[in-house]
């Protein structure tokens, strides 16, 4: 059985073109690469306060797999604000809109999501995770989850993310990163 995987890209304060390119080279699948390239173009041109610039028309073909999370300062967790239709299928018909990490997941996946939240919201680093869904009433499914940090005009933290199915043969190629960059939980 594949293990849970977590890969963090460069934090905003140390990000450069080479670091982003290295992270991009590890993305498994053209749709994840397309979303990453779209996000990177927005962030490089405008900084992280690009929530209002995300244009659904420009990424229309990806919308079924897209989600938007907001950092909830009170609970210190992310909260789902929008979820595409394919995500509802992964999540057993529930969109989980309005739910926090603790309300959606449990166990190792909960810990992994909180690790991603720290990288996304505190370091403003993109993350890629592979995990099996441990939602309370659902079956076992492996997915890739790409999370990309953005902010609104008041610098409130958000994540533009995308979930895609992961085949058991899919791997996260650790050859591009040092051993400390890929954590197995």
FENFEN-V138298 format. One record per pair of residues at least 4 apart in sequence whose ideal C-beta (glycine too) atoms are under 8 Angstrom apart, sorted by the first residue. I is the first residue (numbers start at 0). J is the second residue. Records with the same first field share a line. If there is no record, write none. Layout:
# FENFEN-V138298
I=J ; J
This chain:
# FENFEN-V138298
1=129 ; 141 ; 165 ; 167 ; 169 ; 170
2=183 ; 184
3=107 ; 108 ; 111 ; 128 ; 129 ; 130 ; 131 ; 183 ; 184
4=127 ; 128 ; 129 ; 130 ; 171 ; 181 ; 182 ; 183
5=111 ; 114 ; 115 ; 126 ; 127 ; 128 ; 181 ; 182 ; 184
6=22 ; 25 ; 126 ; 127 ; 128 ; 171 ; 176 ; 180 ; 181
7=118 ; 122 ; 124 ; 125 ; 126 ; 180
8=14 ; 18 ; 19 ; 22 ; 124 ; 125 ; 126 ; 127
9=13 ; 14 ; 15 ; 18 ; 19 ; 22 ; 124
10=14 ; 118 ; 122 ; 123 ; 124
11=47 ; 122 ; 123 ; 124 ; 148
12=122 ; 123
13=18
14=18 ; 19 ; 124
15=19
16=20
17=21
18=22
19=23 ; 39
20=24
21=25 ; 175 ; 176
22=26 ; 35 ; 125 ; 127
23=32 ; 35 ; 36 ; 39
24=172 ; 175
25=127 ; 171 ; 172 ; 175 ; 176
26=31 ; 32 ; 35 ; 127 ; 145
27=31 ; 143 ; 165 ; 169 ; 170 ; 171
28=32 ; 143 ; 163
29=33
30=34 ; 61 ; 64 ; 161 ; 163
31=35 ; 127 ; 143 ; 145 ; 161 ; 163
32=36
33=37 ; 58 ; 61
34=38 ; 58 ; 61 ; 65 ; 145 ; 147 ; 159 ; 161
35=39 ; 125 ; 145 ; 147
36=40
37=41 ; 57 ; 58
38=42 ; 125 ; 147 ; 149 ; 159
39=43
40=44
41=45 ; 49 ; 52 ; 53 ; 149
42=46 ; 47 ; 49 ; 149
45=49 ; 52
47=123 ; 148 ; 149 ; 150 ; 154
48=149 ; 150 ; 151 ; 152 ; 154
49=53 ; 149 ; 150
50=149 ; 150 ; 151 ; 152 ; 157
51=151 ; 152
53=58 ; 149 ; 159
54=58
55=59 ; 62
58=62 ; 65
61=65 ; 161
62=83
63=83 ; 84 ; 85 ; 86
64=83 ; 85 ; 86 ; 161 ; 162 ; 163
65=81 ; 83 ; 159 ; 160 ; 161
66=79 ; 81 ; 82 ; 83 ; 86 ; 158 ; 159 ; 160 ; 161 ; 162
67=79 ; 80 ; 81 ; 157 ; 158 ; 159 ; 160
68=77 ; 78 ; 79 ; 80 ; 119 ; 146 ; 157 ; 158 ; 160
69=77 ; 78 ; 80 ; 155 ; 156 ; 157
70=76 ; 77 ; 78 ; 116 ; 120 ; 155 ; 156 ; 157
71=75 ; 76 ; 77 ; 78 ; 99
74=78 ; 99 ; 101
76=99 ; 100 ; 101 ; 113 ; 116
77=99 ; 100 ; 112 ; 116 ; 119 ; 120 ; 158
78=97 ; 98 ; 99
79=94 ; 95 ; 96 ; 97 ; 98 ; 103
80=96 ; 97 ; 157
81=96
82=86 ; 87 ; 90 ; 94 ; 95 ; 96
83=87
84=88
85=89 ; 162
86=90 ; 94 ; 162
87=92 ; 93 ; 94
88=92
89=132 ; 140 ; 142 ; 162
90=94 ; 95 ; 103 ; 132 ; 134 ; 137
91=134 ; 136 ; 137
93=134
95=102 ; 103
98=102 ; 103
99=103
100=104 ; 109 ; 112 ; 113 ; 116
101=109
103=112 ; 134
104=108 ; 109 ; 112 ; 133 ; 134
105=109 ; 133 ; 135
106=110 ; 133
107=111 ; 130 ; 133 ; 184
108=112 ; 130 ; 131 ; 132 ; 133
109=113 ; 133
110=114 ; 184
111=115 ; 128 ; 130 ; 184
112=116 ; 128
113=117
114=118 ; 182
115=119 ; 126 ; 128 ; 144 ; 146
116=120 ; 121
117=121 ; 122
118=122 ; 124 ; 125 ; 126
119=123 ; 124 ; 125 ; 126 ; 146 ; 147 ; 148 ; 156 ; 158
120=148 ; 156 ; 158
123=148
124=148
125=145 ; 146 ; 147 ; 148
126=144 ; 145 ; 146
127=143 ; 144 ; 145 ; 146 ; 171
128=143 ; 144 ; 146
129=141 ; 142 ; 143 ; 144 ; 165 ; 169 ; 171
130=141 ; 142 ; 144
131=139 ; 140 ; 141 ; 142
132=137 ; 138 ; 139 ; 140 ; 142
133=137
140=164
141=164 ; 165 ; 166 ; 167 ; 169
142=162 ; 163 ; 164 ; 165
143=162 ; 163 ; 164 ; 165 ; 169
144=160 ; 161 ; 162
145=160 ; 161 ; 162
146=158 ; 159 ; 160
147=158 ; 159 ; 160
148=156 ; 157 ; 158
149=157 ; 158 ; 159
150=154 ; 155 ; 156 ; 157
151=155 ; 157
165=169
171=181
173=178 ; 180 ; 181
176=180 ; 181
